[in-house]
Amino acid sequence: MNILSIENIEKTLNDEPLFENVTLGLEEGEKVGIVGKNGAGKSTFLRVLSGDIYPDEGNISTARDSNIVMLEQRVDFPEGTTVEDFLYLSKNKNIEKLKRYNKALESGDERLYNQLYSEIERENLWDIERAYYALLTDMGENIASDRRMDSLSGGQQKKAAIARAIALRPTILLLDEPTNHLDIKTIEYLEAWIKSAKIAVIIVTHDRHILNECCSTIWELDRKVFYRHPGNFSEYLERKEERLVMDEKEQARLKTILRRELVWLMRGPQARTGKDKNRKDRIYEMQSQLRQVREDKQKEFSSLERRLGKKILEVENISKGYDGRTLFSGFSHSFVKGEKIGLIGDNGCGKSTLLDILSGILLPDEGTVDKGVNTQFGYYDQLGRNLKSGKTVIEFAEDISKRVRYTDGEDVTAARFLEIFGFPPSKQRTPVELLSGGERRRLYLISRLLSNPNFLLFDEPTNDLDLETMENLEDYITSFPGCAIISSHDRTFLDITVDMLFIVENGMITLYPGNYSEWKEEKEKEASQRKEVVIENPQAKEERPRAKKGLSFKETREKETLEKEIEELESLIEDLEASFSSVEDGPLGSLKERTIKYEESKIALDQKTERWLELEEKA
């Protein structure tokens, strides 16, 4: 069943058309990935679908009772917002209904209160807040409701935004770069949720693993036009290649016809007839249709002039901790030329701290870090990305280096290097201070590469990169002759660029000789083997003490107590429900007190009933 229809929509921002004549449909339960270059208009398109902004032309219609929820790329909130406040900042219709209910309760508007209470009860919206905190817990965060959002890390803020989006019970969920700032464990949790969800999802992401595993359709935004490709990301690449081949044939046909027509035009017609005019118009129309189907494929490039010495970087028994908590200890490694190492671990485990120590920005609590004389770091860190400069993009880049060396000995200009990493000539004269946050981070990444390093330290380099720019960065790293350590949540990126891993967990750093997929497969195999039932010989089975069945004395008493408490709660809930026919104060308190007591009693009843069922099943 079609639940979202998009008919001939167009949108222009800053006098620049982003997309035109877009006609698409979304089926119930369909998972769609949107791909395209940075700045093409993907985020704007999601905002149009969400209703946050309106299209200039065309119509968008949804199925009855649709609930569209959007996860923005940035997590925004006013100063002083708590984790609980953040949930109620949403403009979603379910949250608006709960807020209207609370206002009716405070104002004593009995008619509106009864109406909203019935709707909320029928739709079970009381459960939204509980689901919000439960989802945060599932993602490994036990955050107090009164904790301020600005005291949370970027990863924790993103988790709160994801938990809110899911808790709002969308029928259509729009996700704009949901994996930014998340660790791999949380990304895998989100991926599993998307795959199992019965709702429709539209996701803008550069995470090729999610596009492959979760999406059944790809919408590609290319030069103002949307193309629909059935299948996942791998199938999209095949279909895109087929489309490009067809486009190339069409362009070749146009050029052949134009050559013949231009010869006629240069000869000049004998008479100015209407037929001649029509023919000229067709020639001009064909000329306007000429375009380059593919962009020029770049050669491999790298930093070759600065050579590594015999000693590159030697780390001996380093440790680091904060506030009495050890991040890692006893880590030693002697780096060898050409090593490409991935750095993985949960948010907050110490990955960025390790990179700071290796680069010399931070000292370890114990141990030594000995850098070779010729070792020059190119460090893309978490702090330096918010760069400030009064210069234009091209001036900023050329101040670092005017040229970059290709592996075959040729040079490329700084301007061309900027273009490779997503800054077209039209953008290069823009002042740095006018760039978006994502563009500044991308420019900072380029500045690290232009500095002619021979040892790369990358802390989440793929955030804010489109797929094409990411592939160019992958080419750079794989052809880079020096060393590289890359902390990234992008599993496909790690598989392509690294051949070993540093795993930070449980206060230790361990080395794994392989890429992420190989490590993950080995971990899953070990977990599977631990779950296997071991078949023992009958004699050993008989000698083992027989496990006790049924309830212990303590559990029996607990079950009896629960039965009484459940009966009392059910009776209280009945009394409270009967009391809601009047807004007058009564034996059970004021209307507000009764409502609070009613909601608390229902939660307590659910919890006690669930525990009683566990004991009953065991008995």
C-alpha positions as CSV (number, residue, x, y, z in Angstrom):
1,M,0.0,0.0,0.0
2,N,1.3,3.4,-1.0
3,I,1.6,5.6,2.2
4,L,3.5,8.6,0.7
5,S,3.0,10.1,-2.7
6,I,5.4,12.8,-4.1
7,E,4.1,14.5,-7.3
8,N,6.2,16.9,-9.3
9,I,7.8,18.7,-6.4
10,E,10.5,21.4,-6.9
11,K,12.6,23.4,-4.5
12,T,15.0,26.3,-4.9
13,L,17.2,27.7,-2.2
14,N,19.4,30.8,-2.6
15,D,18.4,31.0,-6.2
16,E,19.8,27.6,-6.8
17,P,17.4,24.8,-8.0
18,L,18.0,21.7,-5.8
19,F,15.6,19.3,-7.4
20,E,12.9,19.5,-10.1
21,N,9.8,17.5,-11.1
22,V,10.3,14.9,-8.5
23,T,7.6,12.1,-8.6
24,L,8.1,9.2,-6.2
25,G,6.1,6.9,-4.0
26,L,6.8,5.1,-0.7
27,E,5.2,1.7,0.2
28,E,4.2,0.6,3.6
29,G,7.3,-0.9,5.4
30,E,9.6,0.1,2.5
31,K,13.2,1.0,3.5
32,V,14.7,3.7,1.1
33,G,18.2,5.1,1.1
34,I,18.9,8.5,-0.5
35,V,22.4,9.1,-2.0
36,G,23.9,12.0,-3.8
37,K,26.7,14.6,-3.5
38,N,27.1,16.9,-0.5
39,G,25.0,20.0,-1.2
40,A,22.8,18.3,-3.7
41,G,19.7,18.9,-1.6
42,K,19.2,15.5,0.3
43,S,18.6,17.1,3.7
44,T,16.3,19.8,2.2
45,F,14.3,17.0,0.5
46,L,13.8,15.3,3.8
47,R,12.7,18.5,5.4
48,V,10.1,19.0,2.6
49,L,8.8,15.5,3.2
50,S,8.5,16.1,7.0
51,G,6.5,19.3,6.4
52,D,9.2,21.5,8.0
53,I,9.5,23.5,4.8
54,Y,7.2,23.6,1.7
55,P,8.0,22.8,-1.9
56,D,7.9,25.6,-4.4
57,E,5.8,23.4,-6.8
58,G,4.0,20.0,-6.6
59,N,2.2,18.1,-3.9
60,I,2.9,15.6,-1.1
61,S,0.2,13.4,0.2
62,T,0.2,10.8,3.0
63,A,-2.0,7.9,4.0
64,R,-4.6,8.6,6.7
65,D,-3.2,8.6,10.3
66,S,0.4,8.8,9.1
67,N,2.9,10.0,11.6
68,I,6.0,11.4,10.0
69,V,9.0,11.8,12.4
70,M,12.4,13.2,11.3
71,L,15.8,12.8,12.9
72,E,17.7,15.9,12.0
73,Q,21.4,15.7,11.2
74,R,22.2,18.2,14.1
75,V,20.9,17.8,17.6
76,D,19.5,21.2,18.6
77,F,18.1,22.4,21.9
78,P,17.8,25.6,24.0
79,E,20.3,26.3,26.8
80,G,19.3,24.5,30.0
81,T,17.3,21.8,28.3
82,T,17.2,18.5,30.3
83,V,17.0,15.0,28.9
84,E,13.2,15.0,29.8
85,D,12.7,18.4,28.3
86,F,14.3,17.3,25.1
87,L,11.6,14.7,24.5
88,Y,8.8,17.3,24.9
89,L,10.6,19.8,22.5
90,S,9.4,17.7,19.6
91,K,6.6,19.2,17.5
92,N,5.3,15.7,16.7
93,K,1.5,15.4,16.9
94,N,1.7,12.7,19.7
95,I,3.9,15.0,21.9
96,E,1.6,18.0,21.1
97,K,-1.4,15.9,22.3
98,L,0.4,15.1,25.6
99,K,1.3,18.7,26.1
100,R,-2.3,19.8,25.5
101,Y,-3.5,17.2,27.9
102,N,-1.1,18.6,30.6
103,K,-2.4,22.1,30.0
104,A,-6.0,21.0,30.2
105,L,-5.2,19.3,33.5
106,E,-3.6,22.4,34.9
107,S,-6.4,24.7,33.7
108,G,-9.2,22.5,34.9
109,D,-10.8,22.3,31.5
110,E,-12.9,19.2,32.1
111,R,-14.3,18.8,28.6
112,L,-10.9,19.1,26.8
113,Y,-9.3,16.9,29.5
114,N,-11.8,14.1,29.1
115,Q,-11.5,14.3,25.3
116,L,-7.7,14.2,25.3
117,Y,-7.6,11.6,28.1
118,S,-9.8,9.2,26.0
119,E,-7.6,9.8,22.9
120,I,-4.3,9.2,24.8
121,E,-5.7,6.1,26.5
122,R,-7.0,4.7,23.2
123,E,-3.6,5.4,21.4
124,N,-1.6,4.4,24.6
125,L,0.5,7.5,24.4
126,W,1.4,7.2,28.1
127,D,4.0,4.7,27.0
128,I,6.1,7.3,24.9
129,E,8.2,8.5,27.8
130,R,8.9,5.0,29.1
131,A,9.9,3.9,25.6
132,Y,12.2,6.9,25.3
133,Y,14.2,6.0,28.4
134,A,14.1,2.3,27.6
135,L,15.7,2.9,24.1
136,L,18.4,5.0,25.7
137,T,19.2,2.1,28.0
138,D,19.2,-0.3,25.1
139,M,21.9,1.9,23.5
140,G,24.0,1.7,26.6
141,E,23.1,5.0,28.2
142,N,21.6,5.2,31.8
143,I,21.1,9.0,31.8
144,A,19.0,10.7,34.5
145,S,16.0,12.6,33.2
146,D,17.1,15.9,34.9
147,R,20.6,15.7,33.3
148,R,21.3,18.7,31.1
149,M,21.6,18.0,27.4
150,D,24.6,20.3,27.0
151,S,26.5,18.2,29.6
152,L,26.3,15.1,27.3
153,S,28.8,14.0,24.7
154,G,28.0,14.3,21.0
155,G,27.3,10.6,20.9
156,Q,25.0,10.7,23.9
157,Q,23.0,13.6,22.4
158,K,22.7,11.7,19.1
159,K,21.4,8.6,21.1
160,A,18.8,10.8,22.8
161,A,17.6,12.1,19.4
162,I,17.4,8.6,18.0
163,A,15.5,7.4,21.1
164,R,13.1,10.3,20.8
165,A,12.4,9.7,17.1
166,I,11.7,6.0,17.6
167,A,9.6,6.5,20.8
168,L,7.3,8.9,19.0
169,R,5.9,5.8,17.1
170,P,6.4,7.0,13.5
171,T,4.7,5.3,10.6
172,I,7.3,7.0,8.3
173,L,10.7,7.7,9.9
174,L,13.1,10.1,8.1
175,L,16.8,9.8,9.2
176,D,19.4,12.4,8.2
177,E,22.9,11.0,8.7
178,P,21.9,9.1,11.8
179,T,25.3,7.4,12.3
180,N,27.4,10.6,12.9
181,H,29.0,10.6,16.4
182,L,27.9,7.0,17.1
183,D,30.2,4.1,18.0
184,I,30.0,0.9,15.9
185,K,28.0,-0.9,18.6
186,T,25.2,1.7,18.6
187,I,25.2,1.8,14.7
188,E,24.7,-2.0,14.7
189,Y,21.9,-1.6,17.1
190,L,20.2,1.0,14.9
191,E,20.8,-1.1,11.8
192,A,19.1,-4.1,13.5
193,W,16.2,-1.9,14.5
194,I,15.7,-0.5,11.0
195,K,15.8,-4.0,9.5
196,S,13.2,-5.4,11.9
197,A,10.9,-2.3,12.0
198,K,7.5,-2.7,10.3
199,I,7.4,1.0,9.4
200,A,8.6,2.8,6.3
201,V,12.1,4.4,6.7
202,I,13.8,7.0,4.4
203,I,17.5,7.4,5.3
204,V,20.2,9.8,4.1
205,T,23.5,8.2,5.0
206,H,27.0,7.6,3.7
207,D,27.2,4.3,5.6
208,R,27.3,1.8,2.8
209,H,26.8,-1.1,5.2
210,I,23.4,0.2,6.3
211,L,22.5,1.0,2.6
212,N,23.3,-2.6,1.7
213,E,21.8,-4.3,4.7
214,C,18.7,-2.3,5.4
215,C,17.5,-0.7,2.1
216,S,15.2,-2.3,-0.5
217,T,15.2,0.9,-2.7
218,I,17.8,3.6,-3.5
219,W,16.7,7.1,-4.5
220,E,19.7,8.9,-6.2
221,L,19.7,12.7,-6.4
222,D,22.0,13.6,-9.3
223,R,22.0,17.1,-10.9
224,K,18.5,18.1,-9.7
225,V,17.0,14.8,-10.8
226,F,15.9,11.8,-8.7
227,Y,16.4,8.3,-10.0
228,R,14.7,5.3,-8.4
229,H,16.8,2.1,-8.2
230,P,15.1,-1.1,-6.8
231,G,17.4,-3.1,-4.6
232,N,20.1,-2.4,-2.1
233,F,23.3,-0.3,-2.5
234,S,25.2,-3.0,-4.4
235,E,22.4,-3.4,-6.8
236,Y,22.1,0.3,-7.2
237,L,25.7,0.5,-8.3
238,E,25.1,-2.0,-11.0
239,R,21.9,-0.3,-12.2
240,K,23.6,3.1,-12.1
241,E,26.4,1.8,-14.3
242,E,23.8,0.5,-16.7
243,R,22.1,4.0,-16.7
244,L,25.4,5.7,-17.3
245,V,26.3,3.4,-20.2
246,M,22.9,4.2,-21.8
247,D,23.4,8.0,-21.2
248,E,26.8,7.8,-22.8
249,K,25.3,6.1,-25.9
250,E,22.6,8.8,-26.1
251,Q,25.2,11.5,-25.8
252,A,27.3,9.9,-28.5
253,R,24.2,9.8,-30.8
254,L,23.5,13.4,-30.1
255,K,27.0,14.4,-31.0
256,T,26.9,12.5,-34.2
257,I,23.6,14.2,-35.3
258,L,24.9,17.6,-34.2
259,R,28.1,17.2,-36.3
260,R,26.0,16.7,-39.4
261,E,23.5,19.5,-38.5
262,L,26.3,22.0,-37.7
263,V,27.8,21.4,-41.1
264,W,24.4,22.3,-42.6
265,L,24.2,25.4,-40.4
266,M,27.7,26.6,-41.3
267,R,26.9,26.3,-45.1
268,G,23.9,28.6,-44.5
269,P,20.5,27.8,-45.9
270,Q,19.5,29.4,-49.3
271,A,16.2,30.7,-48.0
272,R,14.9,31.8,-44.6
273,T,12.0,29.4,-44.5
274,G,10.0,28.3,-41.5
275,K,11.4,24.8,-42.0
276,D,14.9,26.2,-41.7
277,K,14.0,28.0,-38.5
278,N,12.6,24.8,-37.0
279,R,15.7,23.0,-37.9
280,K,17.9,25.6,-36.3
281,D,15.8,25.4,-33.1
282,R,16.3,21.6,-33.0
283,I,20.0,22.1,-33.3
284,Y,20.1,24.6,-30.4
285,E,17.9,22.2,-28.3
286,M,20.3,19.4,-28.9
287,Q,23.3,21.5,-28.0
288,S,21.6,22.3,-24.6
289,Q,21.2,18.6,-24.0
290,L,24.9,17.9,-24.3
291,R,26.6,17.1,-21.0
292,Q,29.4,15.1,-19.5
293,V,28.0,11.8,-18.2
294,R,30.9,10.9,-16.0
295,E,33.3,13.0,-14.1
296,D,37.0,12.4,-14.9
297,K,38.5,9.6,-12.8
298,Q,41.3,10.9,-10.7
299,K,44.7,9.3,-10.5
300,E,46.0,8.0,-7.2
301,F,47.7,10.7,-5.2
302,S,49.7,10.8,-2.0
303,S,52.4,12.6,0.0
304,L,55.7,11.4,-1.3
305,E,58.3,14.1,-0.6
306,R,58.6,13.6,3.2
307,R,60.2,10.2,3.8
308,L,59.9,8.1,7.0
309,G,63.1,7.3,8.9
310,K,64.0,3.9,10.4
311,K,62.4,4.9,13.7
312,I,58.8,6.0,13.0
313,L,56.9,5.9,16.4
314,E,57.6,3.7,19.4
315,V,55.2,3.4,22.3
316,E,56.2,1.7,25.5
317,N,53.8,0.7,28.3
318,I,51.6,3.8,28.2
319,S,48.6,4.3,30.4
320,K,45.9,7.0,30.7
321,G,43.0,7.6,33.0
322,Y,40.6,10.4,34.1
323,D,38.8,11.0,37.4
324,G,39.9,7.7,38.9
325,R,38.9,5.7,35.8
326,T,41.5,4.0,33.7
327,L,40.9,4.3,29.9
328,F,43.8,1.9,29.0
329,S,47.1,0.7,30.4
330,G,50.2,-1.3,29.5
331,F,50.0,-0.5,25.8
332,S,53.2,-0.9,23.6
333,H,53.7,-0.9,19.9
334,S,56.5,-0.2,17.4
335,F,55.1,1.2,14.2
336,V,56.3,-0.1,10.8
337,K,56.2,1.8,7.5
338,G,53.0,1.1,5.6
339,E,50.9,0.0,8.6
340,K,47.2,1.0,8.2
341,I,45.5,0.4,11.6
342,G,41.8,0.9,12.5
343,L,40.9,2.1,16.0
344,I,37.6,0.8,17.4
345,G,35.8,0.8,20.7
346,D,32.7,2.2,22.4
347,N,32.1,5.9,22.8
348,G,34.2,7.2,25.7
349,C,36.6,4.3,25.8
350,G,39.6,6.5,25.0
351,K,40.2,6.4,21.3
352,S,40.5,10.1,20.8
353,T,42.7,10.3,23.9
354,L,45.1,7.6,22.4
355,L,45.4,9.7,19.2
356,D,46.1,12.8,21.3
357,I,48.9,10.9,23.1
358,L,50.4,9.5,19.9
359,S,50.5,12.9,18.3
360,G,52.1,14.5,21.3
361,I,49.2,16.8,22.2
362,L,48.7,14.9,25.5
363,L,51.1,13.1,27.8
364,P,50.4,9.6,29.1
365,D,50.2,9.0,32.9
366,E,52.8,6.3,32.5
367,G,55.1,5.0,29.8
368,T,56.9,6.7,26.9
369,V,56.1,7.8,23.3
370,D,59.2,8.2,21.1
371,K,58.6,9.8,17.7
372,G,61.1,9.5,14.9
373,V,63.0,12.6,13.6
374,N,61.4,12.4,10.2
375,T,57.9,11.5,11.3
376,Q,55.4,14.2,10.4
377,F,51.8,13.8,11.6
378,G,48.7,14.8,9.7
379,Y,46.2,14.7,12.6
380,Y,42.5,15.2,11.9
381,D,41.4,15.6,15.5
382,Q,38.1,16.4,17.2
383,L,39.0,19.9,18.3
384,G,40.7,21.5,15.3
385,R,37.8,21.0,13.0
386,N,36.0,24.2,14.0
387,L,38.7,26.2,12.2
388,K,38.5,30.0,12.0
389,S,40.1,32.1,9.2
390,G,39.5,35.4,7.5
391,K,40.6,33.9,4.2
392,T,38.7,32.3,1.3
393,V,38.7,28.5,0.9
394,I,41.4,28.6,-1.9
395,E,43.5,31.1,0.0
396,F,43.4,28.9,3.1
397,A,44.4,25.8,1.2
398,E,47.2,27.5,-0.8
399,D,48.8,28.9,2.4
400,I,49.4,25.3,3.3
401,S,50.6,24.0,0.0
402,K,50.0,25.1,-3.6
403,R,50.4,21.6,-5.1
404,V,50.1,17.9,-4.1
405,R,52.2,15.2,-5.6
406,Y,50.6,12.2,-7.5
407,T,52.2,8.8,-7.1
408,D,53.3,8.8,-10.7
409,G,55.4,12.0,-10.1
410,E,52.8,14.5,-11.5
411,D,51.4,17.4,-9.4
412,V,47.9,18.6,-8.8
413,T,47.0,22.1,-7.8
414,A,45.5,23.0,-4.4
415,A,42.4,24.1,-6.3
416,R,42.0,20.7,-8.0
417,F,42.7,18.9,-4.7
418,L,39.8,21.0,-3.2
419,E,37.6,19.9,-6.0
420,I,38.4,16.2,-5.5
421,F,37.2,16.6,-1.9
422,G,34.0,18.3,-2.6
423,F,34.8,22.0,-3.1
424,P,33.9,22.9,-6.7
425,P,35.5,26.1,-8.2
426,S,32.2,28.0,-7.4
427,K,32.8,27.3,-3.7
428,Q,36.5,28.0,-3.5
429,R,36.1,31.8,-3.3
430,T,33.8,31.5,-0.3
431,P,35.2,32.9,3.0
432,V,35.9,30.2,5.5
433,E,33.7,31.9,8.1
434,L,30.7,31.5,5.8
435,L,31.1,27.7,5.4
436,S,28.7,25.4,7.2
437,G,30.0,23.3,10.1
438,G,30.3,20.2,7.9
439,E,32.1,22.1,5.2
440,R,34.6,23.5,7.7
441,R,35.3,20.0,9.0
442,R,35.9,18.9,5.4
443,L,38.2,21.8,4.7
444,Y,40.1,20.9,7.9
445,L,40.5,17.3,6.7
446,I,41.9,18.7,3.4
447,S,44.3,20.9,5.2
448,R,45.7,17.9,7.1
449,L,46.4,16.1,3.7
450,L,47.9,19.2,2.1
451,S,50.5,19.5,5.0
452,N,52.5,16.7,3.4
453,P,52.4,14.2,6.3
454,N,53.9,10.8,6.4
455,F,51.9,9.5,9.4
456,L,48.1,10.0,9.3
457,L,46.0,10.1,12.5
458,F,42.3,10.3,11.7
459,D,39.5,10.7,14.2
460,E,36.1,10.0,12.5
461,P,37.2,11.4,9.1
462,T,34.1,10.2,7.2
463,N,31.5,12.4,9.0
464,D,30.1,15.0,6.5
465,L,31.6,13.3,3.4
466,D,29.4,12.1,0.6
467,L,30.1,8.7,-1.0
468,E,32.1,10.0,-3.9
469,T,34.4,12.1,-1.7
470,M,34.7,9.2,0.7
471,E,35.9,7.0,-2.1
472,N,38.5,9.6,-3.0
473,L,39.7,9.6,0.6
474,E,39.9,5.7,0.5
475,D,42.0,6.0,-2.7
476,Y,44.3,8.4,-0.9
477,I,44.8,6.2,2.2
478,T,45.2,3.0,0.3
479,S,47.9,4.5,-1.9
480,F,49.5,6.4,1.0
481,P,53.0,5.0,1.6
482,G,53.4,6.0,5.2
483,C,51.5,4.9,8.4
484,A,47.9,5.6,9.3
485,I,45.7,5.1,12.4
486,I,42.0,5.6,11.7
487,S,39.3,5.9,14.3
488,S,36.0,5.4,12.4
489,H,32.5,4.1,12.9
490,D,32.2,3.3,9.1
491,R,32.7,-0.4,8.8
492,T,33.0,-0.4,5.0
493,F,35.6,2.4,5.2
494,L,37.6,0.4,7.7
495,D,37.4,-2.8,5.6
496,I,38.8,-0.9,2.6
497,T,41.6,1.2,4.3
498,V,43.0,-0.9,7.2
499,D,44.7,-4.3,7.5
500,M,44.8,-4.5,11.3
501,L,42.9,-3.1,14.3
502,F,43.6,-1.6,17.7
503,I,40.6,-2.6,19.9
504,V,40.1,-0.4,23.0
505,E,37.9,-2.2,25.6
506,N,38.0,-3.1,29.3
507,G,40.9,-0.8,30.0
508,M,43.2,-2.5,27.5
509,I,44.3,-2.1,23.9
510,T,44.7,-5.3,21.9
511,L,45.9,-5.8,18.3
512,Y,43.9,-7.8,15.8
513,P,45.7,-8.8,12.5
514,G,42.8,-8.2,10.1
515,N,40.0,-5.7,9.1
516,Y,36.7,-5.0,10.9
517,S,34.6,-7.7,9.1
518,E,37.2,-10.4,9.8
519,W,37.3,-9.4,13.5
520,K,33.5,-9.2,13.7
521,E,33.1,-12.6,12.1
522,E,35.6,-14.1,14.5
523,K,33.8,-12.6,17.5
524,E,30.4,-13.9,16.3
525,K,31.9,-17.4,15.8
526,E,33.4,-17.4,19.3
527,A,30.0,-16.2,20.8
528,S,28.2,-19.0,18.8
529,Q,30.6,-21.6,20.1
530,R,30.0,-20.6,23.7
531,K,26.3,-21.0,23.2
532,E,26.6,-24.5,21.8
533,V,25.3,-27.3,24.0
534,V,28.2,-29.6,25.0
535,I,27.2,-33.2,24.8
536,E,28.6,-35.0,27.9
537,N,28.9,-38.7,28.7
538,P,26.0,-40.2,30.6
539,Q,28.1,-41.0,33.7
540,A,29.2,-37.4,34.0
541,K,25.6,-36.3,33.6
542,E,24.4,-38.6,36.4
543,E,27.2,-37.4,38.8
544,R,26.1,-33.8,38.4
545,P,23.8,-32.6,41.2
546,R,20.2,-32.3,39.9
547,A,19.1,-28.7,39.5
548,K,16.3,-27.6,41.9
549,K,13.0,-27.0,40.2
550,G,10.1,-24.7,41.3
551,L,10.2,-21.7,43.6
552,S,12.4,-21.2,46.6
553,F,10.7,-20.3,49.9
554,K,11.7,-16.6,49.4
555,E,10.2,-16.6,45.9
556,T,7.0,-18.3,47.1
557,R,6.5,-15.6,49.7
558,E,7.3,-12.9,47.1
559,K,4.6,-14.4,44.7
560,E,2.0,-14.4,47.5
561,T,2.8,-10.7,48.3
562,L,2.7,-9.7,44.7
563,E,-0.8,-11.2,44.3
564,K,-2.1,-9.1,47.2
565,E,-0.4,-5.9,45.9
566,I,-1.8,-6.5,42.3
567,E,-5.3,-6.9,43.7
568,E,-4.9,-3.7,45.7
569,L,-3.6,-1.8,42.7
570,E,-6.4,-3.0,40.5
571,S,-8.9,-1.9,43.1
572,L,-7.3,1.5,43.4
573,I,-7.2,2.0,39.6
574,E,-10.9,1.2,39.4
575,D,-11.7,3.8,42.1
576,L,-9.5,6.4,40.4
577,E,-11.2,5.8,37.1
578,A,-14.6,6.2,38.7
579,S,-13.5,9.5,40.3
580,F,-12.6,11.1,37.0
581,S,-16.3,11.8,36.3
582,S,-15.8,14.8,38.6
583,V,-13.1,17.6,38.7
584,E,-14.0,18.3,42.3
585,D,-11.5,17.4,45.1
586,G,-12.4,14.2,46.8
587,P,-11.1,11.5,49.2
588,L,-8.5,10.5,46.6
589,G,-7.2,14.1,46.2
590,S,-7.5,16.8,43.5
591,L,-7.9,16.0,39.8
592,K,-4.2,16.5,39.2
593,E,-3.2,14.3,42.2
594,R,-5.6,11.6,41.1
595,T,-4.2,11.6,37.6
596,I,-0.6,11.4,38.7
597,K,-1.6,8.6,41.2
598,Y,-3.5,6.8,38.4
599,E,-0.5,6.9,36.0
600,E,1.9,5.7,38.7
601,S,-0.5,2.9,39.7
602,K,-0.7,1.6,36.1
603,I,3.1,1.5,35.8
604,A,3.4,-0.3,39.1
605,L,0.7,-2.7,38.1
606,D,2.5,-3.6,34.9
607,Q,5.8,-4.1,36.7
608,K,4.4,-6.3,39.4
609,T,2.3,-8.3,37.0
610,E,5.4,-8.9,34.8
611,R,7.3,-10.2,37.9
612,W,4.4,-12.4,39.0
613,L,4.3,-13.9,35.5
614,E,8.0,-14.7,35.7
615,L,7.5,-16.5,39.1
616,E,4.4,-18.3,37.8
617,E,6.3,-19.6,34.8
618,K,9.1,-20.8,37.0
619,A,6.7,-22.5,39.4
